[in-house]
Amino acid sequence: MAFGATVRARRTELRIGLNDMAERMGISPGYWSRVEREIEKPPSDELVQRAAAILGIQLDALFVEAQRLPPDMRRDIGKVVLAYRRVRPFATG
């Protein structure tokens, strides 16, 4: 599921209205609506973190839905790549 669909589904499940969600996040309802409808790209790291906290979504999972690494992993990208390759080496063929 994409970022917008994930947050929209969870927000709906929790019965949080769009306007309420936007108010809690400190952004306009129009902007958040566009994010949820995939018209806008996933928001800034700060807004991803706020959404995760409000919606009770695991932070790493929400960054994956946004198709980017969490900020702490970006700082250690070399270690992240090496760890990934130890678990899932290059395919040979």
C-alpha positions in Angstrom: 0.0 0.0 0.0 1.3 3.5 -0.7 1.9 6.2 1.9 -1.3 8.1 1.3 -3.5 5.0 1.2 -1.9 3.8 4.4 -2.4 6.9 6.4 -5.9 7.4 5.1 -6.9 3.8 5.9 -5.6 4.1 9.5 -7.1 7.6 10.0 -10.4 6.2 8.9 -10.1 3.2 11.1 -9.4 5.4 14.1 -12.3 7.6 13.1 -10.2 10.7 12.9 -11.6 13.3 10.6 -9.5 14.8 7.9 -9.8 18.3 9.4 -8.9 17.0 12.8 -5.9 15.2 11.5 -4.7 18.2 9.7 -5.2 20.4 12.7 -3.2 17.9 14.9 -0.4 17.9 12.3 -0.4 21.7 12.0 -1.1 21.7 8.2 -4.0 22.5 5.9 -6.7 19.9 5.4 -6.4 20.5 1.6 -2.7 19.6 1.6 -3.3 16.5 3.7 -6.1 15.4 1.5 -3.8 15.7 -1.5 -1.2 13.6 0.3 -3.8 10.9 1.1 -5.0 10.9 -2.5 -1.4 10.5 -3.8 -1.6 13.8 -5.6 1.3 15.1 -3.4 4.4 13.1 -2.6 4.8 11.9 0.9 5.5 14.8 3.2 8.6 15.9 5.1 10.3 13.7 7.6 8.8 15.8 10.4 5.2 15.3 9.1 5.8 11.5 8.6 6.9 11.3 12.2 3.8 13.3 13.4 1.5 11.2 11.4 3.0 8.0 12.8 2.6 9.2 16.3 -1.0 10.3 15.8 -2.0 7.2 14.0 0.0 4.7 16.0 1.9 3.4 13.0 5.4 2.1 13.5 7.7 4.8 12.3 10.0 2.6 10.2 7.0 1.1 8.5 5.6 4.6 7.6 9.0 5.6 6.2 9.0 2.5 4.0 5.5 3.5 2.7 7.0 6.9 1.9 9.7 5.0 0.0 12.6 6.4 1.9 14.9 5.5 4.8 14.3 7.0 8.2 16.6 9.9 9.0 18.8 8.0 11.4 19.5 5.3 8.7 20.2 7.9 6.1 23.1 9.2 8.2 24.5 5.7 8.3 23.7 4.7 4.7 27.0 2.8 4.3 26.3 0.6 7.3 22.7 0.1 6.1 23.8 -1.1 2.7 26.4 -3.4 4.1 23.9 -4.9 6.6 21.3 -5.4 3.9 23.9 -7.1 1.6 24.9 -9.5 4.5 21.2 -10.5 4.7 20.4 -10.5 1.0 23.6 -10.8 -1.1 23.6 -9.9 -4.8 22.0 -12.5 -7.0 24.4 -14.2 -9.3 23.3 -15.5 -12.6 
